[in-house]
Amino acid sequence: MGRVRVRYLGYLAEYAGGREVEVEVGESGARLIEVVRLPPDVSPDDLVFLVNGRPAKPGDRVRPGDTVSVMPHISGGAPAPSYIPVAAPARATA
Amino acid sequence: MKGWHGRLLWVDLTRGEARSVEYPKEWALNFMGGRGLAARILWEHMPAGADPLGPDNLLIFAVGPLTGLPLPSSGKLVVAAKSPLTGGYGDGNIGSMAAVHLRRAGFDAIVVRGRAEKPSMLVVRDQKADILPAEHLWGLDTWAAERRLREDYGRNAGVLLIGPAGERLVRFATVISQEGRSGGRPGMGAVMGSKRLKAVVIVGTGDFNLHDQREVAKLGSAAYRDVKRSKGYSFWMRQGTMMTVDWAQENSVLPAYNFREGVFEGFKGIDGYRMEELKVTQRGCPNCNMTCGNVVRDAEGELSELDYENVAMLGSNIGLDDLAKVAVLNRLADMYGLDTISLGGTLAFAAEASEEGLIDERIEWGDFDRFRDLIREVALRETELGNLLAEGTRRAAEKLGGDSIRYAMQVKGLEVSAYDCHAAPGMALAYATSPIGAHHKDAWVISWEVATDRFSYGPEKARRVIELQRVRGGLFESFVTCRFPWVELGLDLDYYIKLLRAATGVEYTWDDLYALADRVYALVRALWIRELGGWDRSLDMPPARWFREPISKGPLAGSRLDIEKFRGLLDAYYELRGWDERGVPRRSTLEKLGLGFTVETLDRLVGLTP
């Protein structure tokens, strides 16, 4: 057994009840998504995850001693305005 | 025509004249307002190669069809001109009651040319405009001058003005409003100063000339409601953009010591939680229900309005870890009328140049007292060093010579804003291709980038940068409204197209709007080429430091950009935009976008690729 430290940034800290919590995991660790506490209506796709300061995915394995950071997208990280994929300059009509 | 007034207020300060003129309807439909309209006016009416600080430059204050309407965060206008800092197209947006009043006065833009003989101000009351003496205001800081103007013109008048830095033609002087709102990073305040125009006061009482006022009100009301219901709303109201300090530190993109590092050991002294301890009140632009101006009591007992950019650039980037002191530097910048981002970059340049022995004076990182004095010296061009730094980092480095350009963190002459890019090639591309120089407002791609594959140089990054540039830089800058409801709290973009249809009666599609955004970008690039008299893709490269000197601290220590891979990313960007390998729009692209009027000039200057 050991502990994973989980840091919550932005509004996620309000939901998680603190900016930093510790979670017990077994020696073999756990999937990242299992150690974070998220609001029910928030998709992991809408968040940024780091493990020990390096980019990570929700399915990555975390082990005792690791630090997980979870944070919302900010300033333009919202889902792409993908009404028209960029393939070429748009046509000239208005 | 509904949704626009179809009129400009054309002011000639040399002649002392102001008159209302109509402009082509086609410009409104195809360039919309704000940046798009300003770029079109500059192309048509500014003589090519005009001196940015001379009478021929045009200073433009432009609104758009959504400005001032009862919808979230609509109290914005664009201020644009040829930039004295970069020599190319320059603009910025500013939140101010002046935006709402300009629309109510019945104009889509104010265009100012010439130079007044003596310090002057422009006072617009609906369709009446007067050029009045302003010698009593010249020399006053922006706060004192604005208070005087409010005594004369009323508490709710729209006021835009410059401080002593603009008067002295500091090349990164901005236009200020409401004691803390600042716009026009690439020296729009210096352009205003060169015209001896201290202030613009606007009082408008007319209507917006809308196609369907009830529908606008209905949609606006729903949009306000959605903003407030956003998951992030309560935390946003606590910290606003200041939450980004922690975010940037976690992601190793918080600039420290002139962008040598992406983490800062003293970040807790300047972050959003520290700000909450100092917070006194909150301010915002007109029509905003997610006010982002966090006002704190600074180390000298005065009020200072903070956001992430000024805190990172005047905090971690100069090695200062005390938010109350950072707030003093920020307040002084606002009072003198200086851009906090370029100021932070310039002070950091001075500290590093000092460390490297390129200037005689010793300037220590984090030395609050020295930086405080230096801001005055820059704003007033008081000392030799202040005068040098008032030129911005690129010119200062050129004058210092030697290896000093290494320490000038800028693109096209505009200092980089507060995201370190040693390990963020997409964000570096956003800076490199921003239409005004290294600014984040057009494509803040870093959040998406760190959540996907931050080390990739794949074409998906060029696509994403263009997507963001289209929406943030192309559309919001032309609507003209604040992008925060969308980017920060996820307001559905479809609101904007519905609002636009209701306001104008024009059945715009997303296809039309993206075409419009691409048109504006290509026109801005055409202006750059015309004003510089040519083009070279090295102008679209980020600072060399990010390629040559890896960061040494934090979890990403050792990271730096790969120059060959970055060149490939830039190629992908050009191709998607329909620009050639030099970064010049192809003839076919210009024609497809309806910019045929630029072809002859550009072909003569650089020889267009078919």
Interface residues (C-beta under 8 A of the other chain):
Chain A: R7 L9 G10 Y11 A13 E14 P39 D41 V42 L47 V48 F49 L50 N52 G53 R54 P55 S69 M71 P72 H73 I74 S75 G76 G77 A78 A80 P81 S82 Y83 I84 P85 V86 A87 A88 P89 A90 R91 A92 T93 A94
Chain B: L29 N30 K231 G232 S234 F235 W236 Q239 T241 M243 T244 D246 W247 E250 N251 S252 H440 A443 W444 V445 I446 S447 W448 V450 A451 D453 R454 R463 R464 I466 E467 L468 R470 V471 R472 R483 W486 V487 E488 G490 L493 V506 Y508 W510 D511 D512 Y514 A515 L516 A517 D518 R519 A522 G554 P555 L556 L576 R577 G578 T589 K592 L593 G594
